[in-house]
């Protein structure tokens, strides 16, 4: 990996947005907030990563600040329950980071 690729990867972030002490919105939806360099198909990549991790997007807030995209997703599992498994949360964050990076390669479903 070149230094330019490492710099771009450092520029990608996915994190929990905390309101009060919890990681979930008041109605039990999990919030994931990410920022990355905006480019064509970024939102599609993020949505696909969420789809492949079997979550439902209840709400999405998409914002651009110049060439930066800052996206917040409110998600639940497929039947509307909270996502509580630490392993599943880690896998979800990893998929979102990969989708937002420049190394993303689409796979056939």
TIMI-2910 file (N, C-alpha, C, CB; in pm, 1 decimal, decimal comma, always signed):
<rs>
+----------+----------+----------+----------+----------+----------+----------+----------+----------+----------+----------+----------+------+
!      n_x !      n_y !      n_z !     ca_x !     ca_y !     ca_z !      c_x !      c_y !      c_z !     cb_x !     cb_y !     cb_z ! resn !
+----------+----------+----------+----------+----------+----------+----------+----------+----------+----------+----------+----------+------+
!    +85,3 !   -118,1 !     +0,0 !     +0,0 !     +0,0 !     +0,0 !    +89,7 !   +124,1 !     +0,0 !    -97,0 !     -0,1 !   +123,4 !  Unk !
!    +61,6 !   +214,9 !    -89,5 !   +142,8 !   +336,0 !   -100,0 !   +105,5 !   +433,8 !    +11,2 !   +124,5 !   +402,2 !   -238,6 !  Unk !
!   +187,5 !   +534,2 !    +29,9 !   +159,3 !   +634,5 !   +132,8 !    +33,5 !   +714,0 !    +97,6 !   +279,4 !   +729,6 !   +149,8 !  Unk !
!     +7,9 !   +736,4 !    -30,6 !   -113,9 !   +807,5 !    -71,2 !   -238,1 !   +723,9 !    -37,8 !   -110,0 !   +840,0 !   -223,1 !  Unk !
!   -230,5 !   +592,2 !    -59,9 !   -342,8 !   +505,4 !    -26,1 !   -364,9 !   +502,4 !   +124,8 !   -319,0 !   +363,3 !    -79,4 !  Unk !
!   -256,7 !   +496,3 !   +202,3 !   -269,7 !   +498,6 !   +348,6 !   -332,2 !   +629,1 !   +394,8 !   -132,5 !   +479,1 !   +415,8 !  Unk !
!   -294,9 !   +740,1 !   +334,1 !   -351,8 !   +870,5 !   +371,9 !   -500,8 !   +875,1 !   +342,3 !   -280,0 !   +984,7 !   +297,8 !  Unk !
!   -542,2 !   +820,6 !   +227,1 !   -685,7 !   +818,4 !   +194,2 !   -762,0 !   +729,4 !   +290,1 !   -707,7 !   +770,6 !    +50,2 !  Unk !
!   -704,0 !   +615,0 !   +327,4 !   -770,1 !   +523,9 !   +418,8 !   -783,5 !   +586,3 !   +556,9 !   -693,8 !   +392,3 !   +427,2 !  Unk !
!   -683,4 !   +662,7 !   +600,3 !   -693,5 !   +732,2 !   +728,8 !   -804,4 !   +835,9 !   +726,6 !   -560,7 !   +798,8 !   +764,1 !  Unk !
!   -836,6 !   +885,1 !   +608,7 !   -938,2 !   +988,1 !   +594,3 !  -1079,8 !   +931,8 !   +603,6 !   -920,2 !  +1059,6 !   +462,8 !  Unk !
!  -1093,9 !   +799,7 !   +601,7 !  -1224,7 !   +734,2 !   +609,8 !  -1251,8 !   +698,9 !   +755,1 !  -1230,6 !   +606,6 !   +519,3 !  Unk !
!  -1369,9 !   +734,4 !   +801,7 !  -1404,8 !   +704,2 !   +939,8 !  -1547,1 !   +651,7 !   +946,6 !  -1388,8 !   +828,6 !  +1028,9 !  Unk !
!  -1568,3 !   +554,5 !  +1034,3 !  -1702,2 !   +509,5 !  +1070,3 !  -1703,8 !   +505,2 !  +1221,4 !  -1738,5 !   +368,6 !  +1006,2 !  Unk !
!  -1803,9 !   +563,9 !  +1280,0 !  -1808,8 !   +563,8 !  +1425,8 !  -1953,1 !   +565,2 !  +1472,1 !  -1732,4 !   +684,2 !  +1483,7 !  Unk !
!  -1967,5 !   +526,3 !  +1596,9 !  -2097,8 !   +536,6 !  +1659,2 !  -2121,6 !   +681,6 !  +1694,4 !  -2108,4 !   +446,0 !  +1784,2 !  Unk !
!  -2242,7 !   +725,6 !  +1679,6 !  -2279,6 !   +858,7 !  +1725,7 !  -2349,6 !   +839,0 !  +1858,5 !  -2371,0 !   +935,3 !  +1621,7 !  Unk !
!  -2300,4 !   +900,2 !  +1959,2 !  -2358,7 !   +880,1 !  +2092,1 !  -2441,5 !  +1000,5 !  +2134,5 !  -2248,7 !   +853,3 !  +2195,4 !  Unk !
!  -2560,8 !   +971,1 !  +2177,5 !  -2646,4 !  +1073,4 !  +2238,2 !  -2667,8 !  +1028,0 !  +2381,0 !  -2784,6 !  +1092,4 !  +2160,0 !  Unk !
!  -2622,8 !  +1104,3 !  +2477,2 !  -2629,1 !  +1059,4 !  +2615,3 !  -2531,2 !   +945,5 !  +2634,2 !  -2772,2 !  +1015,9 !  +2653,5 !  Unk !
!  -2575,9 !   +839,7 !  +2702,2 !  -2486,4 !   +728,3 !  +2730,7 !  -2499,8 !   +614,9 !  +2630,7 !  -2512,2 !   +676,3 !  +2868,9 !  Unk !
!  -2597,4 !   +617,7 !  +2542,5 !  -2623,0 !   +502,8 !  +2456,6 !  -2574,2 !   +521,2 !  +2315,2 !  -2767,7 !   +473,1 !  +2454,2 !  Unk !
!  -2563,0 !   +410,7 !  +2243,9 !  -2521,3 !   +414,3 !  +2104,4 !  -2641,0 !   +407,0 !  +2012,2 !  -2425,0 !   +300,6 !  +2074,2 !  Unk !
!  -2759,4 !   +402,6 !  +2066,9 !  -2878,3 !   +387,2 !  +1986,0 !  -2966,6 !   +509,8 !  +1999,3 !  -2954,6 !   +261,2 !  +2025,7 !  Unk !
!  -3045,0 !   +532,0 !  +1896,8 !  -3141,1 !   +641,0 !  +1905,3 !  -3248,0 !   +601,5 !  +2005,9 !  -3203,7 !   +673,2 !  +1765,6 !  Unk !
!  -3333,9 !   +692,5 !  +2041,9 !  -3434,6 !   +667,7 !  +2143,7 !  -3527,7 !   +552,2 !  +2113,3 !  -3514,3 !   +789,2 !  +2163,7 !  Unk !
!  -3545,5 !   +517,4 !  +1986,0 !  -3637,3 !   +408,8 !  +1951,5 !  -3566,2 !   +277,7 !  +1923,1 !  -3719,6 !   +447,5 !  +1832,3 !  Unk !
!  -3439,7 !   +265,0 !  +1958,6 !  -3369,2 !   +139,1 !  +1944,0 !  -3293,6 !   +121,1 !  +1814,4 !  -3463,6 !    +30,3 !  +1957,7 !  Unk !
!  -3297,5 !   +218,4 !  +1725,2 !  -3221,5 !   +205,9 !  +1600,8 !  -3075,4 !   +237,5 !  +1627,6 !  -3278,2 !   +299,5 !  +1491,0 !  Unk !
!  -2988,6 !   +163,0 !  +1567,0 !  -2845,1 !   +185,3 !  +1579,7 !  -2803,6 !   +294,7 !  +1482,5 !  -2765,4 !    +54,4 !  +1553,4 !  Unk !
!  -2721,5 !   +386,8 !  +1529,1 !  -2670,5 !   +493,4 !  +1442,0 !  -2527,6 !   +463,4 !  +1402,9 !  -2679,2 !   +631,1 !  +1511,3 !  Unk !
!  -2498,6 !   +478,6 !  +1275,6 !  -2361,9 !   +470,3 !  +1226,4 !  -2335,6 !   +596,1 !  +1146,7 !  -2338,4 !   +341,5 !  +1140,1 !  Unk !
!  -2226,4 !   +662,3 !  +1180,0 !  -2192,0 !   +792,6 !  +1122,4 !  -2055,9 !   +776,7 !  +1057,1 !  -2191,1 !   +907,9 !  +1231,6 !  Unk !
!  -2044,5 !   +818,2 !   +932,1 !  -1916,6 !   +803,2 !   +863,7 !  -1883,6 !   +923,0 !   +778,7 !  -1917,0 !   +679,7 !   +778,5 !  Unk !
!  -1756,5 !   +944,7 !   +760,8 !  -1710,0 !  +1052,7 !   +675,1 !  -1603,4 !  +1000,3 !   +581,3 !  -1655,9 !  +1170,2 !   +758,5 !  Unk !
!  -1607,9 !  +1044,9 !   +457,3 !  -1508,5 !  +1002,4 !   +357,9 !  -1503,3 !  +1105,8 !   +247,6 !  -1542,0 !   +861,4 !   +300,0 !  Unk !
!  -1401,9 !  +1095,0 !   +161,6 !  -1393,3 !  +1180,7 !    +45,5 !  -1508,6 !  +1145,6 !    -46,9 !  -1256,2 !  +1165,7 !    -26,3 !  Unk !
!  -1587,1 !  +1244,6 !    -87,1 !  -1701,8 !  +1219,2 !   -173,1 !  -1654,1 !  +1183,8 !   -312,7 !  -1795,6 !  +1341,2 !   -177,2 !  Unk !
!  -1721,9 !  +1089,3 !   -374,1 !  -1690,6 !  +1046,3 !   -509,7 !  -1810,0 !   +972,2 !   -565,9 !  -1563,7 !   +957,3 !   -512,9 !  Unk !
!  -1813,1 !   +951,9 !   -697,2 !  -1926,2 !   +880,9 !   -756,9 !  -1945,1 !   +742,0 !   -694,6 !  -1906,0 !   +868,1 !   -908,1 !  Unk !
!  -2069,3 !   +706,6 !   -667,9 !  -2110,4 !   +574,9 !   -617,4 !  -2075,8 !   +549,9 !   -470,8 !  -2047,2 !   +468,3 !   -700,5 !  Unk !
!  -2029,7 !   +649,1 !   -397,1 !  -1999,5 !   +627,1 !   -255,2 !  -2124,2 !   +584,8 !   -179,1 !  -1940,1 !   +754,0 !   -192,4 !  Unk !
!  -2233,9 !   +655,3 !   -196,8 !  -2356,8 !   +621,2 !   -125,6 !  -2403,5 !   +480,8 !   -165,0 !  -2467,3 !   +725,2 !   -155,1 !  Unk !
!  -2389,9 !   +446,5 !   -292,2 !  -2426,1 !   +312,3 !   -337,5 !  -2341,0 !   +206,8 !   -268,5 !  -2410,9 !   +301,1 !   -489,5 !  Unk !
!  -2212,5 !   +231,5 !   -255,5 !  -2122,7 !   +136,8 !   -188,5 !  -2161,8 !   +116,8 !    -42,7 !  -1977,8 !   +185,3 !   -197,3 !  Unk !
!  -2191,5 !   +227,2 !    +26,0 !  -2229,5 !   +217,6 !   +166,7 !  -2361,7 !   +142,8 !   +182,8 !  -2240,0 !   +357,4 !   +228,8 !  Unk !
!  -2458,8 !   +174,4 !    +97,3 !  -2588,3 !   +106,2 !   +103,7 !  -2572,4 !    -43,0 !    +75,3 !  -2687,2 !   +169,0 !     +3,8 !  Unk !
!  -2486,9 !    -76,5 !    -20,2 !  -2463,6 !   -218,0 !    -51,0 !  -2400,1 !   -289,8 !    +67,5 !  -2374,0 !   -232,1 !   -175,0 !  Unk !
!  -2305,7 !   -225,4 !   +134,8 !  -2242,3 !   -286,2 !   +252,4 !  -2346,8 !   -311,9 !   +361,3 !  -2128,9 !   -195,0 !   +306,9 !  Unk !
!  -2438,1 !   -218,2 !   +379,7 !  -2544,4 !   -237,6 !   +479,3 !  -2635,3 !   -353,0 !   +436,3 !  -2627,5 !   -106,8 !   +497,8 !  Unk !
!  -2671,5 !   -358,5 !   +308,8 !  -2755,1 !   -465,6 !   +255,6 !  -2688,3 !   -601,7 !   +276,1 !  -2783,8 !   -442,0 !   +106,2 !  Unk !
!  -2560,6 !   -609,6 !   +242,3 !  -2489,1 !   -737,2 !   +254,7 !  -2473,3 !   -781,0 !   +399,3 !  -2352,6 !   -726,8 !   +190,0 !  Unk !
!  -2482,0 !   -687,9 !   +492,8 !  -2476,0 !   -721,0 !   +635,1 !  -2614,5 !   -739,2 !   +695,4 !  -2401,2 !   -613,2 !   +710,6 !  Unk !
!  -2713,8 !   -746,0 !   +609,5 !  -2850,5 !   -778,5 !   +647,7 !  -2907,6 !   -684,1 !   +753,8 !  -2856,2 !   -919,9 !   +698,2 !  Unk !
!  -2896,2 !   -554,4 !   +725,2 !  -2958,9 !   -454,5 !   +812,5 !  -3058,6 !   -374,1 !   +730,1 !  -2851,7 !   -360,4 !   +877,9 !  Unk !
!  -3154,2 !   -317,6 !   +798,1 !  -3254,5 !   -232,8 !   +735,6 !  -3221,4 !    -88,4 !   +767,0 !  -3397,6 !   -269,1 !   +783,9 !  Unk !
!  -3217,2 !     -4,3 !   +664,5 !  -3194,1 !   +138,5 !   +684,4 !  -3329,0 !   +202,7 !   +712,4 !  -3123,9 !   +204,3 !   +559,8 !  Unk !
!  -3347,9 !   +252,3 !   +835,2 !  -3471,7 !   +319,4 !   +870,6 !  -3469,0 !   +466,1 !   +831,2 !  -3497,7 !   +306,1 !  +1018,8 !  Unk !
!  -3349,5 !   +524,1 !   +834,8 !  -3333,9 !   +664,6 !   +801,3 !  -3188,0 !   +688,5 !   +763,6 !  -3377,7 !   +756,6 !   +919,9 !  Unk !
!  -3167,1 !   +777,9 !   +668,7 !  -3031,0 !   +813,2 !   +628,7 !  -3023,4 !   +964,3 !   +614,6 !  -2990,1 !   +742,2 !   +495,3 !  Unk !
!  -2917,6 !  +1022,3 !   +667,0 !  -2893,9 !  +1166,1 !   +656,4 !  -2762,5 !  +1184,4 !   +582,2 !  -2890,3 !  +1235,7 !   +798,0 !  Unk !
!  -2771,5 !  +1239,1 !   +462,7 !  -2656,4 !  +1251,3 !   +373,2 !  -2619,1 !  +1398,7 !   +362,0 !  -2687,3 !  +1190,5 !   +232,2 !  Unk !
!  -2493,6 !  +1430,0 !   +390,2 !  -2447,5 !  +1568,2 !   +388,5 !  -2312,7 !  +1576,0 !   +317,6 !  -2437,1 !  +1624,6 !   +532,4 !  Unk !
!  -2290,5 !  +1684,4 !   +249,4 !  -2161,0 !  +1709,9 !   +186,4 !  -2105,2 !  +1840,8 !   +239,7 !  -2173,6 !  +1714,4 !    +31,4 !  Unk !
!  -1975,4 !  +1838,7 !   +269,5 !  -1901,9 !  +1958,4 !   +306,4 !  -1785,3 !  +1968,2 !   +209,5 !  -1853,5 !  +1954,4 !   +456,9 !  Unk !
!  -1806,1 !  +2041,4 !   +101,1 !  -1702,7 !  +2047,8 !     -1,5 !  -1685,8 !  +1911,9 !    -64,3 !  -1569,4 !  +2097,2 !    +56,8 !  Unk !
!  -1565,6 !  +1857,3 !    -57,9 !  -1542,9 !  +1725,0 !   -115,9 !  -1556,8 !  +1612,1 !    -14,6 !  -1406,1 !  +1719,6 !   -177,9 !  Unk !
!  -1605,8 !  +1643,2 !   +105,8 !  -1627,4 !  +1541,2 !   +209,1 !  -1774,9 !  +1505,0 !   +214,7 !  -1578,4 !  +1590,9 !   +347,8 !  Unk !
!  -1801,5 !  +1377,0 !   +224,6 !  -1937,2 !  +1327,7 !   +246,5 !  -1946,1 !  +1280,8 !   +390,7 !  -1974,1 !  +1212,0 !   +146,5 !  Unk !
!  -2050,5 !  +1321,0 !   +459,1 !  -2073,4 !  +1278,1 !   +596,9 !  -2212,5 !  +1217,6 !   +600,3 !  -2058,9 !  +1397,8 !   +699,9 !  Unk !
!  -2218,8 !  +1086,4 !   +623,3 !  -2343,9 !  +1013,2 !   +616,0 !  -2375,1 !   +948,7 !   +750,2 !  -2338,2 !   +907,4 !   +505,6 !  Unk !
!  -2500,1 !   +958,1 !   +791,6 !  -2546,5 !   +894,8 !   +914,2 !  -2661,3 !   +802,4 !   +878,8 !  -2590,0 !  +1000,3 !  +1020,4 !  Unk !
!  -2649,0 !   +677,1 !   +920,1 !  -2751,1 !   +577,3 !   +893,8 !  -2810,5 !   +529,6 !  +1025,7 !  -2693,0 !   +458,8 !   +813,6 !  Unk !
!  -2941,8 !   +518,8 !  +1030,1 !  -3012,1 !   +461,8 !  +1143,8 !  -3060,3 !   +325,2 !  +1098,3 !  -3131,7 !   +553,8 !  +1192,9 !  Unk !
!  -3010,9 !   +219,1 !  +1160,2 !  -3038,1 !    +84,6 !  +1111,9 !  -3087,8 !     -7,8 !  +1222,5 !  -2914,1 !    +26,5 !  +1048,9 !  Unk !
!  -3160,4 !   -112,6 !  +1179,4 !  -3201,4 !   -222,7 !  +1266,2 !  -3170,2 !   -352,1 !  +1191,3 !  -3355,0 !   -213,2 !  +1305,0 !  Unk !
!  -3189,8 !   -466,1 !  +1257,2 !  -3176,3 !   -591,8 !  +1183,6 !  -3296,7 !   -607,7 !  +1091,2 !  -3164,4 !   -713,4 !  +1281,0 !  Unk !
!  -3303,3 !   -715,8 !  +1018,8 !  -3406,2 !   -732,0 !   +916,3 !  -3548,1 !   -736,6 !   +971,0 !  -3380,1 !   -856,1 !   +839,2 !  Unk !
!  -3563,8 !   -775,2 !  +1098,3 !  -3699,0 !   -780,1 !  +1153,8 !  -3727,3 !   -664,1 !  +1249,3 !  -3720,3 !   -911,7 !  +1225,7 !  Unk !
!  -3641,3 !   -563,0 !  +1245,4 !  -3666,6 !   -440,9 !  +1321,0 !  -3613,9 !   -437,0 !  +1462,7 !  -3808,5 !   -417,8 !  +1325,4 !  Unk !
!  -3531,4 !   -534,8 !  +1500,0 !  -3475,7 !   -536,8 !  +1635,4 !  -3340,0 !   -466,1 !  +1641,3 !  -3461,5 !   -681,4 !  +1684,4 !  Unk !
!  -3301,4 !   -429,9 !  +1761,8 !  -3170,9 !   -367,7 !  +1783,8 !  -3059,3 !   -464,4 !  +1745,4 !  -3155,6 !   -323,6 !  +1931,1 !  Unk !
!  -2950,6 !   -408,6 !  +1696,1 !  -2831,0 !   -488,6 !  +1669,7 !  -2743,8 !   -475,9 !  +1794,0 !  -2754,3 !   -440,9 !  +1538,1 !  Unk !
!  -2726,7 !   -587,9 !  +1865,3 !  -2654,8 !   -581,7 !  +1992,3 !  -2526,2 !   -663,3 !  +1995,3 !  -2743,9 !   -627,9 !  +2101,6 !  Unk !
!  -2511,8 !   -757,2 !  +1905,0 !  -2394,6 !   -843,9 !  +1904,8 !  -2267,9 !   -764,1 !  +1873,1 !  -2412,7 !   -957,8 !  +1803,3 !  Unk !
!  -2168,9 !   -769,3 !  +1962,4 !  -2042,9 !   -697,3 !  +1934,4 !  -1975,1 !   -746,2 !  +1806,7 !  -1946,4 !   -712,7 !  +2051,8 !  Unk !
!  -1984,9 !   -875,8 !  +1777,0 !  -1924,5 !   -929,3 !  +1655,6 !  -1994,6 !   -872,8 !  +1531,9 !  -1930,8 !  -1083,5 !  +1655,5 !  Unk !
!  -2126,3 !   -864,5 !  +1537,6 !  -2200,8 !   -811,8 !  +1422,8 !  -2172,3 !   -662,3 !  +1403,0 !  -2352,4 !   -835,0 !  +1441,9 !  Unk !
!  -2161,0 !   -588,8 !  +1512,7 !  -2129,1 !   -445,8 !  +1503,6 !  -1990,2 !   -425,8 !  +1443,6 !  -2137,2 !   -379,2 !  +1642,9 !  Unk !
!  -1895,5 !   -509,2 !  +1484,7 !  -1760,0 !   -498,7 !  +1431,5 !  -1758,9 !   -531,2 !  +1282,4 !  -1664,4 !   -592,6 !  +1507,6 !  Unk !
!  -1832,7 !   -634,7 !  +1242,0 !  -1840,3 !   -672,1 !  +1100,4 !  -1906,0 !   -560,7 !  +1018,7 !  -1918,9 !   -804,1 !  +1083,3 !  Unk !
!  -2008,9 !   -498,2 !  +1073,8 !  -2077,8 !   -388,7 !  +1005,6 !  -1983,6 !   -269,9 !   +986,7 !  -2202,9 !   -345,9 !  +1084,8 !  Unk !
!  -1913,5 !   -232,6 !  +1091,7 !  -1818,8 !   -121,3 !  +1082,1 !  -1708,0 !   -151,2 !   +981,8 !  -1758,3 !    -91,0 !  +1219,2 !  Unk !
!  -1658,1 !   -274,6 !   +983,6 !  -1552,7 !   -313,6 !   +890,7 !  -1602,1 !   -305,6 !   +746,1 !  -1503,3 !   -455,8 !   +922,4 !  Unk !
!  -1724,8 !   -350,7 !   +722,1 !  -1781,1 !   -345,7 !   +586,7 !  -1799,3 !   -201,5 !   +540,7 !  -1915,6 !   -420,1 !   +581,4 !  Unk !
!  -1843,4 !   -113,7 !   +629,9 !  -1861,3 !    +26,5 !   +593,7 !  -1727,4 !    +94,3 !   +564,9 !  -1934,6 !   +100,8 !   +705,2 !  Unk !
!  -1626,5 !    +63,4 !   +646,0 !  -1492,8 !   +118,2 !   +621,0 !  -1439,7 !    +72,6 !   +486,0 !  -1395,7 !    +76,5 !   +732,3 !  Unk !
!  -1458,1 !    -55,2 !   +457,0 !  -1411,5 !   -108,1 !   +328,0 !  -1486,4 !    -42,2 !   +212,7 !  -1429,6 !   -261,3 !   +322,3 !  Unk !
!  -1617,6 !    -27,2 !   +226,8 !  -1698,0 !    +33,4 !   +119,8 !  -1659,7 !   +178,7 !    +95,8 !  -1846,5 !    +24,4 !   +153,5 !  Unk !
!  -1620,4 !   +249,6 !   +200,2 !  -1585,4 !   +390,8 !   +186,8 !  -1441,6 !   +411,6 !   +140,7 !  -1607,0 !   +461,4 !   +318,1 !  Unk !
!  -1361,7 !   +305,4 !   +144,8 !  -1222,0 !   +319,0 !   +104,8 !  -1208,3 !   +314,2 !    -46,3 !  -1137,1 !   +209,5 !   +168,6 !  Unk !
!  -1093,5 !   +352,6 !    -95,7 !  -1066,1 !   +347,4 !   -238,8 !  -1033,6 !   +206,5 !   -285,7 !   -952,0 !   +440,2 !   -273,1 !  Unk !
!  -1017,0 !   +111,8 !   -192,2 !   -983,7 !    -25,8 !   -227,0 !  -1109,6 !   -110,7 !   -250,2 !   -898,1 !    -88,1 !   -116,7 !  Unk !
!  -1225,8 !    -51,6 !   -245,0 !  -1350,6 !   -126,0 !   -259,1 !  -1360,5 !   -189,7 !   -398,2 !  -1471,3 !    -33,5 !   -233,9 !  Unk !
!  -1392,8 !   -318,0 !   -401,0 !  -1417,8 !   -389,2 !   -526,2 !  -1552,9 !   -457,9 !   -510,3 !  -1302,3 !   -493,4 !   -560,0 !  Unk !
!  -1645,8 !   -428,5 !   -598,7 !  -1779,3 !   -487,6 !   -591,4 !  -1771,8 !   -636,2 !   -621,1 !  -1875,8 !   -418,0 !   -689,5 !  Unk !
!  -1852,6 !   -713,6 !   -547,9 !  -1861,3 !   -856,6 !   -571,6 !  -2000,3 !   -889,0 !   -621,3 !  -1828,0 !   -937,0 !   -444,1 !  Unk !
!  -2012,1 !   -991,7 !   -698,1 !  -2143,3 !  -1032,7 !   -748,7 !  -2224,0 !  -1093,2 !   -634,5 !  -2129,1 !  -1134,4 !   -866,1 !  Unk !
!  -2352,7 !  -1059,9 !   -630,9 !  -2438,7 !  -1111,2 !   -523,5 !  -2482,6 !  -1251,7 !   -553,9 !  -2560,8 !  -1021,6 !   -503,4 !  Unk !
+----------+----------+----------+----------+----------+----------+----------+----------+----------+----------+----------+----------+------+
</rs>
